[in-house]
Amino acid sequence: MKKNRLKEALKNGKTVFGPFLKLTDPAVVEIMGFAGFDFVIIDQEHGPISIESAQNMIRAAEAADVTPIIRVPDNDEPLILRALDIGAQGVEIPQINCKDDALKAVKSVKYSPQGARGVCRYVRAANYSSIDKFDYFKSANNETMIIAHIEGVQGINNLDEILSVPGLDIIFIGPYDLSQSLSIPGKVNDPLVVDKMREVISKCKENNVVVGTFADDVETAKLWTSLGAQYISFSVDVGILFEASRNIVNELKSEIFSAHLT
């Protein structure tokens, strides 16, 4: 398994950015890579992306030199196994609410002795068995990232126990889900949400664990990075496409309307 440059960048203290992807065309992955994003999150939780589509999207990520991450729909061993076997360099796992959830995630991702991931070297991640099996198992444990989603107050309340589990690379706070758990759905910049984010970042720093979160605009991204988040999932491919298209249309219509007036 090749070196995970994203993992290395985070270890060196760099801040990284990448969008969630819901569109199934591998060209979207290539575009995001050529645009300069550090990673892409192939989203199998919210959207129509199948395992076959995800595999081709990972190929595109490798071609465009951008790190492929898959968000699996559940903390489920077979789902995590399939994502890793097709070559994802990390998995985002939802609903990590307690220590047992975190232990289950690590067990699903890592080979023994760190975990109990299903063993098969005849998969894409192992170059279809062309890599020495012992080298592959070792490198997979070293290079694969676990991104644990804390999606509400329950997870934050249990954060100390979650952080005691070895093997977690990133604690990812979903601000929208967090806002909902605080009974203020959608108010992601509300002081209540920001205060909880500060609490998470502080505890993660004490334990040398990277914090990630979502931002759907540049100002929000600046806010989270200023508070100490390093792993920023910036917007979603469909949102980026919509915003760019709407801005173009508004500008065109404004220019044409102005021209007619003169």
Secondary structure, DSSP 8 states (H G I E B T S, - for coil): ----HHHHHHHTT--EEEEEE----HHHHHHHHHHT-SEEEEESSSS---HHHHHHHHHHHHHTT-EEEEE-SSS-HHHHHHHHHTT-SEEEE----SHHHHHHHHHHHS-TTT------SSSGGGGGGTS-HHHHHHHHHHH-EEEEEE-SHHHHHTHHHHHTSTT--EEEE-HHHHHHHTT-TT-TTSHHHHHHHHHHHHHHHHTT-EEEEEESSHHHHHHHHHHT--EEEEEEHHHHHHHHHHHHHHHHHHHHHHHHH-
